[in-house]
Amino acid sequence: MPYAFVLFLLPFFVSSCGYRIVGSGVLPFDSITIKPVRNNTYEPGLEEKMHIALAGEFINQGIEVKTAGGDFDMETTITTFALGAIGAVDEAVKEQQIIMYVDLKLTGNGKVTEYRKMSSPINITFQSTGTVSESVARKETAADKACREIAQEIVSRIIIDHAK
């Protein structure tokens, strides 16, 4: 019986001391407008993949994505998309890495915040063996993953920087 009483009172003691869970602060915005993503690379279709990844990640975090009139506006530019050879056998590349950088500008509450060279925190690789169509399909899947990873990184950074 005394243990149940202590467990009952513990949250009150912790909250009365001013402690809170990191990241549990209230964000200064409930919605965001993601302007069309600019693709400054020669890789087609990245802008759509990045827009979908960003919208999905904001929605996952409980932030409404609006086509216009959001509390904050976000302008996103894909500045770099490159492939790097990771593994080769007899001068034939067998595995490649996606190198992708994104810049963004967040505007809201009379403040402009810029983030430069956002990238995936993990290496995104794919096998480039097999037929050309199989290799292209793997590259497209890896590009989707790179966009999702970068979107997670961007949204996490925004939440950390703007939590009250």
Phi, psi and omega in degrees: 000316180296329180294320179297322179295317179295316178297327178292320184276338184306312179299327179291320178294316181296316181288332180286341180274358179089005177285148174209161180287137180299135180085004182268005178291161181276134178282150180282007179214149178250346182217159180217146173252118177264108179291160180307132182287134176268137180245104180266023179247176177265004180274114183287147173085355181295326183298321179290318179298318181291320179298314179297318180295317179295313180300316179298319181289320176297317178298318177301330181269006177082019179255125182288136177256121181246153177284335177199153175080022176286163178298325178234150174248141180233126174251127185237137178228125173275115186262333184219135169218116181218158175247135178240138179287130179256316182222141179219147175230125181051048178064014175251125181289128181252333180218140182231156178245142175267128176247117185219133178234143182228135172253148176212155178233126180249123183238129177175157181055033180070018184230144177241126178241131179244141176236130183245145173053045174290136181217173179289138178286348178239156177284131177255115182235163175208155179278135181250028178264169180092200181287165180298317182295324177294318179295319178295318179298319178295322179295319179297317178297318179293324177295320175301315180295319179299318179297316179297317180295317179293320178299317177299318179296316180296310183295320177299316180297317180297316181297316180296317183287334186248001178290137181274000000 
